[in-house]
């Protein structure tokens, strides 16, 4: 698993679910049902004070786990063969900006030769 904090562009459906991702100049389409949860962040280390009643964005991160496949480049009719990538994204509550946090299939990005045996 790779751990990141990289800005990405995410297009969402009307109900707020991610549908596509633009990451490092490449487009990806969400190919499976996404999962959303919240994680507590160490706000006390980053902020001097949290206003009473604050929650999402200040105390908790909204995390989305999505599976994506690359969108074929324009003019190419067949998709690039690749297994789906599993990504964790977070959305900043106040600004709506998205960041890539984790790539669960990071080893597959660099090694397509299959598992190694000793």
Phi and psi in degrees as a GROMACS rama.xvg file:
@    title "Ramachandran Plot"
@    xaxis  label "Phi"
@    yaxis  label "Psi"
@TYPE xy
-96.4389  143.184  UNK-2
-113.49  127.92  UNK-3
-134.019  174.175  UNK-4
-151.77  80.6256  UNK-5
-124.357  136.771  UNK-6
-69.4002  137.03  UNK-7
-135.963  157.114  UNK-8
-100.982  130.274  UNK-9
-125.951  129.181  UNK-10
-98.5547  133.019  UNK-11
-117.593  157.134  UNK-12
-73.7118  175.563  UNK-13
-59.5085  -29.7833  UNK-14
-91.8867  9.53285  UNK-15
91.0406  5.63845  UNK-16
-85.162  136.31  UNK-17
-59.9651  136.907  UNK-18
-117.231  -33.5618  UNK-19
-151.195  157.331  UNK-20
-133.418  136.464  UNK-21
-110.4  114.302  UNK-22
-136.94  125.321  UNK-23
52.0719  41.4195  UNK-24
77.4684  6.92806  UNK-25
-120.581  141.071  UNK-26
-95.361  140.624  UNK-27
-131.173  146.491  UNK-28
-111.86  136.589  UNK-29
-70.5874  129.467  UNK-30
-118.234  3.64548  UNK-31
-148.824  165.879  UNK-32
-63.3932  132.084  UNK-33
-84.3719  156.691  UNK-34
-122.137  136.963  UNK-35
-122.956  140.877  UNK-36
-151.73  176.66  UNK-37
-122.102  140.475  UNK-38
-121.039  141.864  UNK-39
-75.9559  133.686  UNK-40
-104.718  164.341  UNK-41
-85.0317  69.4727  UNK-42
-61.837  -31.1692  UNK-43
-65.1928  -23.2895  UNK-44
-87.479  -20.0674  UNK-45
-106.75  -25.1243  UNK-46
-124.722  147.979  UNK-47
-80.1211  -23.8465  UNK-48
-160.43  144.983  UNK-49
-111.202  123.311  UNK-50
-60.4231  143.106  UNK-51
-55.2786  134.217  UNK-52
88.2105  -2.68856  UNK-53
-76.0741  147.056  UNK-54
-149.746  -95.0121  UNK-55
-55.1025  129.573  UNK-56
92.5727  -39.2753  UNK-57
-92.7329  -45.886  UNK-58
-103.808  -37.1489  UNK-59
-118.053  147.513  UNK-60
-98.412  136.106  UNK-61
-85.4963  121.52  UNK-62
-115.802  136.815  UNK-63
-120.905  129.683  UNK-64
-103.385  119.996  UNK-65
-126.818  156.593  UNK-66
-114.91  131.701  UNK-67
-130.768  155.31  UNK-68
-127.539  149.982  UNK-69
-65.6208  143.766  UNK-70
-87.9609  131.325  UNK-71
-59.6605  143.363  UNK-72
-59.9286  154.716  UNK-73
-56.3118  134.725  UNK-74
88.9777  -6.91799  UNK-75
-104.439  121.92  UNK-76
-83.0358  -27.5014  UNK-77
-104.52  140.812  UNK-78
-69.8399  153.696  UNK-79
-69.5109  123.932  UNK-80
-68.2681  121.908  UNK-81
-164.346  140.525  UNK-82
-69.2294  152.988  UNK-83
-60.949  145.555  UNK-84
-95.9231  142.019  UNK-85
-104.981  120.37  UNK-86
-121.338  146.098  UNK-87
-107.961  126.532  UNK-88
-119.484  153.469  UNK-89
-127.345  145.716  UNK-90
-115.321  126.329  UNK-91
-72.9763  122.54  UNK-92
-61.124  -44.0546  UNK-93
-73.948  -42.2536  UNK-94
-96.3308  -21.4037  UNK-95
80.0426  3.49491  UNK-96
-74.5182  148.138  UNK-97
-109.912  147.029  UNK-98
-133.812  142.645  UNK-99
-83.9603  124.67  UNK-100
-101.854  -45.8773  UNK-101
-140.926  145.612  UNK-102
-118.988  109.247  UNK-103
-75.7192  -21.1338  UNK-104
-109.161  31.9844  UNK-105
-59.1609  -34.8751  UNK-106
-66.5476  -32.838  UNK-107
-68.8488  -27.1721  UNK-108
-63.1257  -36.9977  UNK-109
-98.0463  -20.1817  UNK-110
-132.994  102.92  UNK-111
-103.94  10.0787  UNK-112
-84.8462  -3.65503  UNK-113
98.0686  179.763  UNK-114
-68.6396  148.018  UNK-115
-90.7217  144.105  UNK-116
-120.189  146.301  UNK-117
